[in-house]
Amino acid sequence: MTRDFEPDPEVLADLALRRASEHDRTRSRGDGIYDWEPSKPVGFWACRNPQCKGMADVYEENVTAFGIFNREIVKRGEKPLEDHRIMFCDRCLAEYRRTAPDRRRAQVERMAVAIRSLKESGDATRERDLIAQISEWGHPDVEGLVNAIAERRAAESGRSSKKRQI
Ligand SMILES: [Zn+2]
């Protein structure tokens, strides 16, 4: 071998590294992420947006999850959901995600209005409705909220009755 054909040690090292990483699944395949192949849709359901005539791809796992969900709600004595009220098509899903922050803000505002009404309401029926509504919207501590309002009212009526005594 003449000097001209002597392999450059850096090139050899580079080739060795490439060979090694070709076989190193964690390097070349990103910890197995690329081993995952997207499953193929098994069918189509109408988009859940009633204004949209689009179709949503349905995958095996959607069908399974939908079946489990429906069995659960039937067990609770509710009517099973129909499959055209389940999935958004790609376009509506993108729109749904884009508008999610607005919906969250609106929801927070609705909750705040209901809580204000609950604090100010003196009507038992209206309070019951408001508490049911707040629970349905997923307030994390309805009992704590109701107790706090009751305590504040008790404290306020205590103060006002003392005032009257003076
Ligand atoms: Zn759609």
py3Dmol code that shows the C-alpha trace and the ligand (Angstrom):
import py3Dmol

protein = """\
ATOM      1  CA  MET A   1       0.000   0.000   0.000  1.00  0.00           C
ATOM      2  CA  THR A   2       1.427   3.321  -0.996  1.00  0.00           C
ATOM      3  CA  ARG A   3       1.147   6.307   1.174  1.00  0.00           C
ATOM      4  CA  ASP A   4      -1.528   7.712  -1.157  1.00  0.00           C
ATOM      5  CA  PHE A   5      -3.917   4.870  -0.404  1.00  0.00           C
ATOM      6  CA  GLU A   6      -3.393   4.784   3.283  1.00  0.00           C
ATOM      7  CA  PRO A   7      -6.782   5.446   4.782  1.00  0.00           C
ATOM      8  CA  ASP A   8      -7.178   8.650   6.665  1.00  0.00           C
ATOM      9  CA  PRO A   9      -7.694   7.757  10.360  1.00  0.00           C
ATOM     10  CA  GLU A  10     -10.400  10.400  10.637  1.00  0.00           C
ATOM     11  CA  VAL A  11     -12.289   8.909   7.713  1.00  0.00           C
ATOM     12  CA  LEU A  12     -11.960   5.463   9.248  1.00  0.00           C
ATOM     13  CA  ALA A  13     -13.233   6.726  12.580  1.00  0.00           C
ATOM     14  CA  ASP A  14     -16.140   8.410  10.863  1.00  0.00           C
ATOM     15  CA  LEU A  15     -17.031   5.271   8.908  1.00  0.00           C
ATOM     16  CA  ALA A  16     -16.788   3.180  12.075  1.00  0.00           C
ATOM     17  CA  LEU A  17     -19.080   5.583  13.874  1.00  0.00           C
ATOM     18  CA  ARG A  18     -21.614   5.500  11.051  1.00  0.00           C
ATOM     19  CA  ARG A  19     -21.584   1.718  10.976  1.00  0.00           C
ATOM     20  CA  ALA A  20     -22.043   1.572  14.716  1.00  0.00           C
ATOM     21  CA  SER A  21     -24.925   3.993  14.719  1.00  0.00           C
ATOM     22  CA  GLU A  22     -26.612   2.142  11.872  1.00  0.00           C
ATOM     23  CA  HIS A  23     -26.963  -0.767  14.226  1.00  0.00           C
ATOM     24  CA  ASP A  24     -27.607   1.317  17.297  1.00  0.00           C
ATOM     25  CA  ARG A  25     -31.379   1.540  17.364  1.00  0.00           C
ATOM     26  CA  THR A  26     -31.463   4.167  20.093  1.00  0.00           C
ATOM     27  CA  ARG A  27     -29.334   6.522  17.941  1.00  0.00           C
ATOM     28  CA  SER A  28     -30.674   5.962  14.485  1.00  0.00           C
ATOM     29  CA  ARG A  29     -34.292   5.374  15.398  1.00  0.00           C
ATOM     30  CA  GLY A  30     -34.826   7.865  18.168  1.00  0.00           C
ATOM     31  CA  ASP A  31     -35.454   5.433  21.011  1.00  0.00           C
ATOM     32  CA  GLY A  32     -37.755   3.304  18.973  1.00  0.00           C
ATOM     33  CA  ILE A  33     -40.062   6.138  17.937  1.00  0.00           C
ATOM     34  CA  TYR A  34     -39.513   5.253  14.303  1.00  0.00           C
ATOM     35  CA  ASP A  35     -40.268   1.612  14.915  1.00  0.00           C
ATOM     36  CA  TRP A  36     -43.854   2.668  15.378  1.00  0.00           C
ATOM     37  CA  GLU A  37     -45.828   2.519  12.185  1.00  0.00           C
ATOM     38  CA  PRO A  38     -49.056   4.488  11.921  1.00  0.00           C
ATOM     39  CA  SER A  39     -51.933   2.073  11.828  1.00  0.00           C
ATOM     40  CA  LYS A  40     -54.259   2.179   8.875  1.00  0.00           C
ATOM     41  CA  PRO A  41     -57.789   3.484   9.272  1.00  0.00           C
ATOM     42  CA  VAL A  42     -60.383   0.747   9.548  1.00  0.00           C
ATOM     43  CA  GLY A  43     -63.246   2.964   8.423  1.00  0.00           C
ATOM     44  CA  PHE A  44     -64.783   6.414   8.449  1.00  0.00           C
ATOM     45  CA  TRP A  45     -67.211   8.185  10.723  1.00  0.00           C
ATOM     46  CA  ALA A  46     -69.005  11.402   9.923  1.00  0.00           C
ATOM     47  CA  CYS A  47     -67.289  14.422  11.458  1.00  0.00           C
ATOM     48  CA  ARG A  48     -68.758  15.387  14.837  1.00  0.00           C
ATOM     49  CA  ASN A  49     -69.130  18.983  13.705  1.00  0.00           C
ATOM     50  CA  PRO A  50     -72.780  19.067  12.584  1.00  0.00           C
ATOM     51  CA  GLN A  51     -71.986  21.848  10.064  1.00  0.00           C
ATOM     52  CA  CYS A  52     -69.286  19.753   8.429  1.00  0.00           C
ATOM     53  CA  LYS A  53     -69.971  17.059   5.894  1.00  0.00           C
ATOM     54  CA  GLY A  54     -66.440  15.697   6.236  1.00  0.00           C
ATOM     55  CA  MET A  55     -65.426  12.251   7.355  1.00  0.00           C
ATOM     56  CA  ALA A  56     -62.959  11.295  10.042  1.00  0.00           C
ATOM     57  CA  ASP A  57     -60.568   8.380   9.677  1.00  0.00           C
ATOM     58  CA  VAL A  58     -61.336   5.765  12.267  1.00  0.00           C
ATOM     59  CA  TYR A  59     -58.632   3.544  13.667  1.00  0.00           C
ATOM     60  CA  GLU A  60     -58.872   0.245  15.464  1.00  0.00           C
ATOM     61  CA  GLU A  61     -58.125   1.932  18.809  1.00  0.00           C
ATOM     62  CA  ASN A  62     -60.943   4.451  18.248  1.00  0.00           C
ATOM     63  CA  VAL A  63     -63.436   1.643  17.680  1.00  0.00           C
ATOM     64  CA  THR A  64     -62.195  -0.140  20.812  1.00  0.00           C
ATOM     65  CA  ALA A  65     -62.293   3.000  22.973  1.00  0.00           C
ATOM     66  CA  PHE A  66     -65.729   3.905  21.632  1.00  0.00           C
ATOM     67  CA  GLY A  67     -67.038   0.412  22.443  1.00  0.00           C
ATOM     68  CA  ILE A  68     -65.664   0.581  26.001  1.00  0.00           C
ATOM     69  CA  PHE A  69     -67.077   4.077  26.515  1.00  0.00           C
ATOM     70  CA  ASN A  70     -70.526   3.065  25.275  1.00  0.00           C
ATOM     71  CA  ARG A  71     -70.605  -0.046  27.456  1.00  0.00           C
ATOM     72  CA  GLU A  72     -69.763   2.140  30.465  1.00  0.00           C
ATOM     73  CA  ILE A  73     -72.511   4.666  29.839  1.00  0.00           C
ATOM     74  CA  VAL A  74     -75.072   1.952  29.101  1.00  0.00           C
ATOM     75  CA  LYS A  75     -74.140   0.413  32.471  1.00  0.00           C
ATOM     76  CA  ARG A  76     -74.944   3.789  34.045  1.00  0.00           C
ATOM     77  CA  GLY A  77     -78.340   3.668  32.382  1.00  0.00           C
ATOM     78  CA  GLU A  78     -77.588   6.282  29.740  1.00  0.00           C
ATOM     79  CA  LYS A  79     -78.115   6.025  26.017  1.00  0.00           C
ATOM     80  CA  PRO A  80     -75.050   4.944  24.030  1.00  0.00           C
ATOM     81  CA  LEU A  81     -73.476   7.597  21.824  1.00  0.00           C
ATOM     82  CA  GLU A  82     -73.795   7.392  18.083  1.00  0.00           C
ATOM     83  CA  ASP A  83     -70.648   7.219  16.035  1.00  0.00           C
ATOM     84  CA  HIS A  84     -71.251  10.468  14.145  1.00  0.00           C
ATOM     85  CA  ARG A  85     -70.831  12.497  17.326  1.00  0.00           C
ATOM     86  CA  ILE A  86     -67.394  11.243  18.215  1.00  0.00           C
ATOM     87  CA  MET A  87     -64.572  12.353  15.982  1.00  0.00           C
ATOM     88  CA  PHE A  88     -63.602  15.498  14.160  1.00  0.00           C
ATOM     89  CA  CYS A  89     -62.267  15.350  10.636  1.00  0.00           C
ATOM     90  CA  ASP A  90     -58.683  16.672  10.310  1.00  0.00           C
ATOM     91  CA  ARG A  91     -59.829  20.177   9.351  1.00  0.00           C
ATOM     92  CA  CYS A  92     -62.315  20.514  12.231  1.00  0.00           C
ATOM     93  CA  LEU A  93     -59.826  18.994  14.671  1.00  0.00           C
ATOM     94  CA  ALA A  94     -57.271  21.656  13.728  1.00  0.00           C
ATOM     95  CA  GLU A  95     -59.925  24.354  14.199  1.00  0.00           C
ATOM     96  CA  TYR A  96     -61.052  22.803  17.498  1.00  0.00           C
ATOM     97  CA  ARG A  97     -57.472  22.867  18.801  1.00  0.00           C
ATOM     98  CA  ARG A  98     -56.917  26.405  17.522  1.00  0.00           C
ATOM     99  CA  THR A  99     -59.982  27.676  19.395  1.00  0.00           C
ATOM    100  CA  ALA A 100     -59.353  25.664  22.584  1.00  0.00           C
ATOM    101  CA  PRO A 101     -57.851  28.630  24.534  1.00  0.00           C
ATOM    102  CA  ASP A 102     -60.910  30.770  23.682  1.00  0.00           C
ATOM    103  CA  ARG A 103     -63.234  28.034  24.873  1.00  0.00           C
ATOM    104  CA  ARG A 104     -61.277  27.660  28.111  1.00  0.00           C
ATOM    105  CA  ARG A 105     -61.441  31.413  28.724  1.00  0.00           C
ATOM    106  CA  ALA A 106     -65.186  31.464  28.032  1.00  0.00           C
ATOM    107  CA  GLN A 107     -65.649  28.501  30.360  1.00  0.00           C
ATOM    108  CA  VAL A 108     -63.684  30.207  33.153  1.00  0.00           C
ATOM    109  CA  GLU A 109     -65.817  33.326  32.675  1.00  0.00           C
ATOM    110  CA  ARG A 110     -69.084  31.309  32.764  1.00  0.00           C
ATOM    111  CA  MET A 111     -67.917  29.615  35.939  1.00  0.00           C
ATOM    112  CA  ALA A 112     -67.025  32.976  37.528  1.00  0.00           C
ATOM    113  CA  VAL A 113     -70.465  34.406  36.674  1.00  0.00           C
ATOM    114  CA  ALA A 114     -72.199  31.346  38.162  1.00  0.00           C
ATOM    115  CA  ILE A 115     -70.095  31.557  41.347  1.00  0.00           C
ATOM    116  CA  ARG A 116     -70.857  35.274  41.692  1.00  0.00           C
ATOM    117  CA  SER A 117     -74.578  34.522  41.274  1.00  0.00           C
ATOM    118  CA  LEU A 118     -74.305  31.768  43.865  1.00  0.00           C
ATOM    119  CA  LYS A 119     -72.651  34.139  46.347  1.00  0.00           C
ATOM    120  CA  GLU A 120     -75.295  36.792  45.802  1.00  0.00           C
ATOM    121  CA  SER A 121     -78.342  34.557  45.481  1.00  0.00           C
ATOM    122  CA  GLY A 122     -80.584  34.180  48.479  1.00  0.00           C
ATOM    123  CA  ASP A 123     -82.937  31.773  46.739  1.00  0.00           C
ATOM    124  CA  ALA A 124     -82.528  28.097  47.671  1.00  0.00           C
ATOM    125  CA  THR A 125     -83.849  26.696  44.368  1.00  0.00           C
ATOM    126  CA  ARG A 126     -81.649  28.995  42.315  1.00  0.00           C
ATOM    127  CA  GLU A 127     -78.672  28.043  44.500  1.00  0.00           C
ATOM    128  CA  ARG A 128     -79.336  24.353  43.971  1.00  0.00           C
ATOM    129  CA  ASP A 129     -79.433  24.881  40.204  1.00  0.00           C
ATOM    130  CA  LEU A 130     -76.232  26.925  40.279  1.00  0.00           C
ATOM    131  CA  ILE A 131     -74.422  24.320  42.377  1.00  0.00           C
ATOM    132  CA  ALA A 132     -75.548  21.572  39.972  1.00  0.00           C
ATOM    133  CA  GLN A 133     -74.338  23.668  37.029  1.00  0.00           C
ATOM    134  CA  ILE A 134     -70.986  24.433  38.657  1.00  0.00           C
ATOM    135  CA  SER A 135     -70.493  20.725  39.444  1.00  0.00           C
ATOM    136  CA  GLU A 136     -71.365  19.761  35.891  1.00  0.00           C
ATOM    137  CA  TRP A 137     -68.784  22.220  34.575  1.00  0.00           C
ATOM    138  CA  GLY A 138     -66.195  20.402  36.643  1.00  0.00           C
ATOM    139  CA  HIS A 139     -65.436  22.821  39.508  1.00  0.00           C
ATOM    140  CA  PRO A 140     -62.684  21.028  41.454  1.00  0.00           C
ATOM    141  CA  ASP A 141     -64.110  21.677  44.933  1.00  0.00           C
ATOM    142  CA  VAL A 142     -67.826  22.407  44.924  1.00  0.00           C
ATOM    143  CA  GLU A 143     -68.213  21.402  48.565  1.00  0.00           C
ATOM    144  CA  GLY A 144     -65.382  23.719  49.638  1.00  0.00           C
ATOM    145  CA  LEU A 145     -66.909  26.547  47.615  1.00  0.00           C
ATOM    146  CA  VAL A 146     -70.363  26.056  49.132  1.00  0.00           C
ATOM    147  CA  ASN A 147     -68.870  25.871  52.650  1.00  0.00           C
ATOM    148  CA  ALA A 148     -66.819  29.019  52.092  1.00  0.00           C
ATOM    149  CA  ILE A 149     -69.915  30.916  50.935  1.00  0.00           C
ATOM    150  CA  ALA A 150     -71.916  29.627  53.918  1.00  0.00           C
ATOM    151  CA  GLU A 151     -69.132  30.643  56.333  1.00  0.00           C
ATOM    152  CA  ARG A 152     -68.870  34.101  54.815  1.00  0.00           C
ATOM    153  CA  ARG A 153     -72.630  34.551  55.080  1.00  0.00           C
ATOM    154  CA  ALA A 154     -72.599  33.388  58.700  1.00  0.00           C
ATOM    155  CA  ALA A 155     -69.785  35.841  59.483  1.00  0.00           C
ATOM    156  CA  GLU A 156     -71.616  38.664  57.719  1.00  0.00           C
ATOM    157  CA  SER A 157     -74.912  38.007  59.453  1.00  0.00           C
ATOM    158  CA  GLY A 158     -72.990  37.810  62.775  1.00  0.00           C
ATOM    159  CA  ARG A 159     -71.494  41.244  62.126  1.00  0.00           C
ATOM    160  CA  SER A 160     -74.787  42.796  61.068  1.00  0.00           C
ATOM    161  CA  SER A 161     -76.679  41.402  64.076  1.00  0.00           C
ATOM    162  CA  LYS A 162     -73.980  42.781  66.394  1.00  0.00           C
ATOM    163  CA  LYS A 163     -74.336  46.124  64.675  1.00  0.00           C
ATOM    164  CA  ARG A 164     -78.046  46.063  65.324  1.00  0.00           C
ATOM    165  CA  GLN A 165     -77.466  45.332  68.991  1.00  0.00           C
ATOM    166  CA  ILE A 166     -75.281  48.424  69.403  1.00  0.00           C
TER     167      ILE A 166
END
"""
ligand_1 = """\
1
ZN
Zn -65.276 18.287 10.077
"""
view = py3Dmol.view(width=600, height=400)
view.addModel(protein, "pdb")
view.setStyle({"model": 0}, {"cartoon": {"style": "trace"}})
view.addModel(ligand_1, "xyz")
view.setStyle({"model": 1}, {"stick": {}})
view.zoomTo()
view.show()
